[in-house]
Amino acid sequence: MSRRMGLALAGATLVIAAVLLPNKAEAQFGLRGGPLGVARFAVGHMIGMSRLRHARMAVRGGRYRSAALRSQDPRGAERGQPANPYILRAALTAQAALSGWHGGRRPQGWWRHPDGSYGWAGPVFWPFAHDDLTTAIILGDTTGLSLYGYGDIYAAIFAPYAATEFAAYTAPQGRRARKVPSVEVVCDASDTGGLPLDRIAALVQPNELQRAALDELATAWVAARDTIRTACPTQVPATAAERLGLMQTRLAAMIKATDAIAPPLAKFVDLLDAGQKAKLDALANERRAALAAGYDPRYDVQAQRQYEQLVQQQWPAGEIASTLRLDDTARARLEVLQDTTLRTMETLSACPSKAEPTPQARLTAVKARLETMLQAVKGVGDALDDFEADLSDEQKAGFEAIGPKRGA
């Protein structure tokens, strides 16, 4: 396992992302410098490049491996300050997501999240799924969840990877270490933190009855992680329909995980007295301190909205219609697919201004968010099925080729 983790982390590189059609971005936002200028807006505006360099070097050197793999436990930073969990996470997921894209030669990654991480790492959707549940429910930080939405659905329809690049993530390991991590490595390495059991016990000093309930909660948390891991793909999702189906499977697994966690979480928290509950809140205070030490993506909502506007304008409806030579019926169905997909931007854009006050309330909010996303993905999937219903095999192949071509 250590060797596999080393393959996933070796040579980690976080580079500047570029959005679609930079000329239009220059015209709309006054950016200069072609793709690089747009990229500097998209990422340079959001994350201090010096911090990114430190994060990249740290991951390479192994000093932050534990912190990078434990997004809910940001420890081991430079100069005694708490490590910013989003910078560490960005370094890890960027390496995994970009290593297979264009053979790692042109790592630009337009489908990245505003914190610099990626919702799609090859064929894996939501690499930090389990850790995001932990940070949201225990630490009151829903940033990881709120970053997922329209852009990930768009990337599922118009995959940035070519078929051979997807296949590299599921190819058997060779004798020589491959730069592209396997699906198994991505799934295992990104969700290893789990419930911070020892820290919770140290804070609340549970009695015998409370400790038994905490152990029960920890067992449920591990089971939840395993449930989510079973939703990792074992084969390459070759079509947009398969990728949207993979998203549905992953989201359904996360919802199932929250259902499994809910009873033991309520049991443990209800056994705590007021003082112990206040001490449990100290975990959330530590998270806020980590964010205060550096970049917090929640403050970059405007930049994310601008990026979404760019993507919205670049929906390739005209290119699809002309390339596939659609008839009137197919064009009408394409409009429905486009409208359905774009509506998810509004549906999934809302995020709470502050976390719910209790772990149970936060879990309920997390589940509601996941259910909303699942319904959105299902709606897009239904519209895609309708659009492709009468397409020929040649037209379907042409549709699948549009995404990788536009990302080249």
Phi, psi and omega in degrees: 000320180297324179294317179297318180296324177297322177297322182290328186260341185298135177067028183301133183225123174253116184239170184289136180268152177240139177268174185290148174044073186299334181300319179292325178297318178300317182293320186282320188247006178071028180275152180230160174099018176063212182303323181293322179296317177295320180298319179297324175295315188291324183240317182300326177294334190261328185227130177300127186292331178295321179293323178297318179297318178297318180296316181298313181295324181293318179296318178300316184280349178087000184289333183250016186301315181298316181293320181296326181271355177236080186296340179268002185228072187282087182240170172076042183269175180286148172056029175077003179266151181295139180291134176288117187295332183284327177293317179296317180295320179298319180297319181290310185287331177296317178299316182291321185283326188263347183296328180266350184278121184053034180064020182076005184276331181232069185282090181245323167057071181293342186268015181288161176277163183294346176270001180095351178271183184229138176278337175241120172246093188063230180275002183267122175262133178060069181302322183262038186302309184292318179296325178295325176295319180296312183295325181286316187279315184272319185262354178070022181247105183264012184303314182302321179288318187290342179286342181275139180173228186305315183300326179286324176293318177300317180291335176287322180287310181250078186304132178286346183263143169282166183301320180292328178289320173301314185297332182298332181284342181244005179289148178300147178293133177267183180294320180271144180298127181270148177286334181270117180289148178286163176303319181299318179296314181299315182293319182285317186287334187271346183228064183247352186289302180072191180292129178285071189301310184296322181292320178297315180297320180294326181284310189269347180048066186292148171282185186298316181293317179294322180295321177297319179292324178293319177297321177297320178295318180297320177297318178295325181294320177295319178296324178295319177301315181295324177298317180292321180296328179295343179272003175290144182290147174251347178229160180288126173285103191278343184230165178299321179298319179292323179291319176295324175296322177296320176299316180297317180297317181294315180295319178298322178294322179293320177296317177299322179296318179296324178296323181288329182282329190305308183298310180293332177294312179298320180299314182292311183296322181294337179278347182279147173274177185299320180295320179292322178296322178295322178293325178298328178294344179298334177298319178293325178296322177296321179297317179296325178294322178296319179290323180294337181286350182193217187289134173238111185295346179290344179271002183246036181298319182297317179296321178294320179296322178296320177297316180298323177297321178298312181297320179299319181289335184267010179304121193277047182299314180297318179297319179296313183298318182283319182292320183271352181053061184283145172275180185298321180296314180294323177297320179295320179291326176296320178298321177296318178298315180297312181298318180297318180293315182295329178296334179294338177298318179285318182299322187255007183278333185289134174221147184296142178289334176211156184287156174296155189285339183235155177302321180296317180293324178294321178298318178299318179294321178298313180299319179298320179297315179297320179294322177297317179294319180299316178296323179296316180294320177298319179298317177294320179298319178296317179295323178293318178300317179297318181296319185274355187305317184251012178283148175283167177300323179294319179293320178297319178296320177296323178295317180293334182281345185293318182299302179301325180293321182286337180272356184287000000 
